[in-house]
Amino acid sequence: MQVPSAQIAPHLQRGLKSLYTLYGDEPLQQQECADAVRSAARAAGYTDRSVFTVAGAHFDWSEVLAAGGSLSLFADKQIVEIRIPSGKPGKDGSQALQQLAEAARGNDSVLTLVFLPRLDSATQKGAWFGALDANGITVRTDPIERLALPQWIAQRLQAQGQRVQAGEAGQRTLQFFADRVEGNLLAAHQEIQKLGLLFPEGELSFEQVESAVLNVARYDAFKLAEAVLGGQLGRAQRMLDGLQAEGEAPVLVHWALADDVRTLHRVKQAMAEGKPLPLALRENRVWGAKEKLMERALPRITAAQAAAFVVDAHRVDGIVKGLRQADWPSDPWQALHRLAMGVCRACATR
């Protein structure tokens, strides 16, 4: 059974289950969910704990099965944690996890915690994951999106007795904070805790936050593409600078940008042929958050602009691979900046 990560505390108050599976790429939320489960388990008398990390194709699952089937010499109840960093337990692991999941039903002497990274849809449909979900609680831990980050920060500040100013001034403070920690939720948590140590409970000014919060943001090329489609000029600029400073490969950044540029062009062509926008997006495999961004950007870009951006993306492809293009900067990052800002400005135009 699926439980949202934000609802794990209310769930635990209603009773503890024997099997929990935590999966996703957000380490802070996974850690906090696991801590909440462990705390509830300790309160329920689970005093012993065994940890297994599955590494390599020849991992011995018999030890895990033995731990789950035996009681500790000094404790009546125990926690068995299974960490699978690759997300691929293998054939033996698949069978072992299904066996453990079946054994968890009605067994209150062993609490099993399974840790997994983000899983694709095919893996989630596998027999072993289905057994974990059917016999226990599965919690998906996703990153906090940039749009929701200011509110997340405000809630964390409130939990430690602090708050920003009311109105526009407070929103400016939260946006500044979010810009400093975007893409690095663990560091954001640490910066919030630091504010709790530096300043007393109550209202925080912009100057206090500005002086204390370090720039610990981490960006990825695909989030940059989303900022460009959203017409977020300032954010796109920060992300380009951050990706360059972190040593990201220009080829990867270009691939993410060019993929969206080509999609914009194909959807524009489909609409010109009379296809409705939802069908054109679906045919080009655009859905989720990207679908909403495309729906917003497409009316703001002409067919001629979309075609020109495809040509520009082709030119930048050559530049990042070491070729020169007339009237374009030879530095890959300057060329990427020009491409990204051109698309971003068009998407921002009303």
C-alpha positions in Angstrom: 0.0 0.0 0.0 1.3 3.4 -1.0 1.6 6.1 1.7 2.8 9.7 0.7 6.1 10.6 2.5 4.4 13.6 4.1 1.8 11.3 5.7 4.2 8.8 7.3 3.9 10.3 10.7 0.0 10.2 10.9 0.2 6.7 9.5 2.6 5.5 12.2 0.3 7.0 14.8 -2.4 4.6 13.7 -0.2 1.6 14.1 3.0 0.0 13.0 3.3 -2.5 10.1 5.9 -5.2 9.7 7.2 -4.1 6.3 8.2 -0.7 4.9 9.7 0.0 1.5 11.2 3.4 0.9 12.2 4.3 -2.7 13.2 7.5 -4.4 16.2 9.8 -5.1 15.6 12.3 -2.3 18.0 11.3 0.6 16.7 13.7 3.2 13.0 12.6 2.9 14.0 8.9 2.8 16.2 9.4 5.9 13.4 11.2 7.8 10.8 8.6 6.9 13.2 5.8 8.0 13.9 7.7 11.3 10.2 8.0 11.9 9.7 4.3 11.4 12.6 3.4 13.6 11.4 5.7 16.4 7.9 4.1 16.3 9.6 0.6 16.2 11.7 1.4 19.3 8.7 2.6 21.1 7.0 -0.7 20.2 9.8 -2.8 21.6 12.0 -3.4 18.6 15.4 -3.1 20.2 17.7 -5.1 17.9 18.7 -4.0 14.4 20.5 -5.7 11.5 21.6 -3.9 8.3 22.4 -5.5 5.0 23.7 -3.7 1.9 23.1 -5.6 -1.4 26.3 -5.1 -3.5 27.2 -7.2 -6.5 25.6 -10.1 -8.3 26.8 -12.7 -5.8 25.3 -11.2 -2.6 24.3 -13.9 -0.2 20.6 -13.5 0.5 20.5 -16.5 2.8 21.9 -14.3 5.6 19.0 -11.8 5.1 16.5 -14.6 5.2 18.0 -16.1 8.3 18.0 -12.7 10.1 14.4 -12.3 9.2 13.5 -15.7 10.5 15.3 -15.8 13.8 14.9 -13.9 17.0 17.8 -12.1 18.8 19.3 -13.6 21.9 18.7 -10.4 23.8 15.6 -9.0 22.2 12.1 -10.2 21.4 11.7 -7.9 18.4 14.2 -6.8 15.8 14.5 -4.5 12.8 16.0 -5.9 9.6 17.1 -3.2 7.1 17.9 -4.1 3.5 19.6 -1.5 1.3 19.7 -2.0 -2.5 21.5 1.0 -3.9 21.3 -0.3 -7.5 17.6 -1.0 -7.3 18.2 -4.4 -8.9 18.1 -7.3 -6.5 18.7 -9.9 -9.2 17.0 -13.3 -9.6 17.9 -14.6 -6.1 17.1 -11.3 -4.5 13.7 -11.1 -6.2 12.8 -14.5 -4.8 14.1 -13.6 -1.4 12.2 -10.3 -1.3 9.0 -12.0 -2.2 9.6 -14.6 0.5 10.3 -11.9 3.1 7.2 -9.9 2.0 5.0 -13.0 2.4 6.6 -13.7 5.8 5.9 -10.2 7.0 2.2 -10.7 6.9 1.0 -11.2 10.4 4.6 -11.3 11.8 5.1 -8.7 14.6 8.5 -9.9 15.8 10.5 -8.6 12.8 10.1 -5.3 11.2 11.7 -5.1 7.7 12.9 -1.8 6.1 13.8 -2.0 2.4 15.7 1.0 0.9 15.7 1.6 -2.9 16.6 4.4 -5.3 14.1 5.8 -7.8 12.5 3.0 -9.8 11.2 3.1 -13.4 7.6 2.0 -14.1 8.7 -1.4 -15.4 10.6 -2.2 -12.2 7.6 -1.2 -10.1 5.5 -3.7 -12.1 7.9 -6.5 -11.2 6.9 -9.4 -9.0 9.3 -8.6 -6.2 8.2 -4.9 -5.9 4.6 -5.9 -6.2 5.0 -8.3 -3.3 6.6 -5.6 -1.1 3.7 -3.2 -2.0 1.0 -5.8 -1.4 2.2 -7.0 1.9 3.5 -3.8 3.5 3.8 0.0 3.1 5.6 1.6 0.2 6.7 5.3 0.5 8.0 7.2 -2.5 10.4 10.0 -1.7 10.6 12.6 -4.6 12.6 15.8 -4.7 10.8 19.0 -3.7 10.1 20.9 -6.9 11.3 24.5 -7.2 7.8 25.9 -7.2 7.0 24.2 -3.8 10.4 24.9 -2.2 9.6 28.3 -0.6 6.5 26.8 1.2 8.6 23.8 2.3 11.2 26.1 3.8 8.5 28.2 5.6 7.0 25.0 7.1 10.5 23.9 8.3 11.1 27.3 9.8 7.8 27.2 11.6 8.5 23.8 13.0 11.5 25.3 14.9 9.6 28.4 16.0 10.8 30.8 13.3 9.1 32.6 10.4 9.8 35.2 7.7 8.1 38.6 7.5 4.5 38.7 6.3 3.5 39.8 2.8 5.8 40.5 -0.1 8.9 41.0 2.0 8.6 37.5 3.4 8.0 36.0 0.0 11.1 37.7 -1.3 13.1 36.2 1.6 11.7 32.7 0.9 12.5 33.0 -2.9 16.1 34.1 -2.1 16.4 31.1 0.3 15.1 28.7 -2.4 17.5 30.1 -5.0 20.4 29.4 -2.6 19.4 25.7 -1.9 17.6 24.5 -5.0 18.3 20.9 -5.9 20.1 20.2 -2.6 17.4 19.4 0.0 19.8 17.9 2.5 21.8 21.1 2.5 18.6 23.2 2.7 17.7 21.3 5.9 21.1 22.1 7.3 20.8 25.8 6.5 17.4 25.9 8.2 18.8 24.3 11.3 21.7 26.8 11.2 19.2 29.7 11.3 17.7 28.0 14.4 21.1 28.1 16.1 22.0 31.6 15.1 18.8 33.5 15.7 16.1 33.2 18.4 12.6 32.1 17.8 10.4 34.6 16.1 10.6 36.6 12.9 13.6 36.5 10.6 14.6 39.5 8.4 15.8 39.3 4.9 19.2 40.5 6.1 19.5 37.8 8.6 18.7 35.1 6.1 21.0 36.6 3.5 23.9 36.8 5.9 23.5 33.2 7.1 22.4 31.0 4.2 25.2 29.7 2.0 24.8 29.1 -1.7 24.5 25.3 -1.8 22.2 25.0 -4.8 22.7 22.0 -7.1 21.3 21.9 -10.6 20.8 19.4 -13.4 20.4 19.9 -17.1 16.8 18.7 -17.2 15.7 21.2 -14.6 17.5 23.9 -16.7 15.4 22.9 -19.7 12.2 23.3 -17.5 13.3 26.8 -16.4 13.9 27.8 -20.1 10.4 26.6 -21.1 8.9 28.4 -18.1 10.5 31.7 -19.3 12.3 32.0 -16.0 15.3 34.2 -17.2 17.0 34.7 -13.8 16.7 31.1 -12.7 17.9 29.8 -16.1 20.9 32.1 -15.9 21.8 30.9 -12.4 21.4 27.3 -13.4 23.7 27.7 -16.4 26.3 29.4 -14.2 25.9 26.6 -11.6 26.2 23.8 -14.1 29.3 25.3 -15.6 30.9 25.8 -12.1 30.1 22.2 -11.2 31.9 20.9 -14.2 28.8 19.5 -16.0 29.5 18.4 -19.6 28.2 20.9 -22.1 27.1 18.1 -24.4 24.6 16.9 -21.8 23.3 20.4 -21.2 22.9 20.9 -25.0 21.1 17.5 -25.3 18.5 18.5 -22.7 17.9 21.9 -24.3 17.9 20.7 -27.9 15.4 17.9 -27.1 12.9 20.4 -25.9 13.5 22.7 -28.8 12.9 19.9 -31.3 9.7 18.9 -29.4 8.4 22.5 -29.5 9.0 22.5 -33.3 7.3 19.1 -33.9 4.2 20.1 -31.8 4.0 23.4 -33.7 4.0 21.5 -37.0 1.4 19.1 -35.8 -0.9 21.9 -34.7 -0.4 23.6 -38.1 -1.6 20.4 -39.6 -4.8 20.7 -37.6 -4.1 18.4 -34.7 -5.4 19.5 -31.3 -2.8 20.4 -28.8 -3.4 17.5 -26.3 -3.1 15.0 -29.2 0.1 16.6 -30.5 1.7 16.5 -27.1 0.7 12.9 -26.5 2.1 11.8 -29.8 5.4 13.5 -28.9 5.5 11.8 -25.5 5.1 15.0 -23.5 3.3 14.6 -20.2 3.5 15.5 -16.5 5.2 18.8 -15.5 6.7 19.2 -19.0 3.2 19.1 -20.6 2.1 22.1 -18.5 5.2 24.0 -19.5 4.7 23.2 -23.1 1.0 24.2 -23.0 2.1 27.6 -21.6 5.1 28.1 -24.0 3.5 27.1 -27.3 1.1 30.0 -27.7 4.0 32.4 -27.1 6.3 31.0 -29.8 5.6 31.4 -33.5 6.2 28.5 -36.0 9.1 30.6 -37.5 10.7 31.0 -34.1 10.4 27.3 -33.4 12.1 26.4 -36.7 14.8 29.0 -36.1 15.5 27.6 -32.6 16.0 24.1 -34.2 18.6 25.6 -36.5 20.3 27.3 -33.6 20.4 24.1 -31.6 22.0 22.4 -34.5 24.7 25.1 -34.6 25.4 24.8 -30.9 25.6 21.0 -31.2 28.6 21.6 -33.5 30.2 24.2 -31.1 30.0 21.9 -28.1 31.8 19.3 -30.2 34.6 21.6 -31.2 33.4 23.1 -34.5 33.2 26.8 -35.3 30.0 28.5 -36.4 29.8 31.8 -38.1 28.4 34.6 -35.9 28.3 32.3 -32.8 30.8 32.3 -29.9 33.3 29.5 -30.0 33.1 28.9 -26.2 30.5 26.1 -25.6 29.0 27.7 -22.5 28.6 31.1 -24.2 26.8 29.3 -27.1 24.6 27.4 -24.7 23.8 30.7 -22.9 22.8 32.3 -26.1 20.5 29.4 -27.2 18.9 29.1 -23.7 18.3 32.8 -23.3 16.8 33.1 -26.8 14.3 30.3 -26.1 13.7 31.5 -22.6 12.8 35.1 -23.7 10.4 33.8 -26.3 8.7 31.6 -23.7 8.5 34.6 -21.4 6.9 36.9 -24.0 3.2 37.4 -23.5 
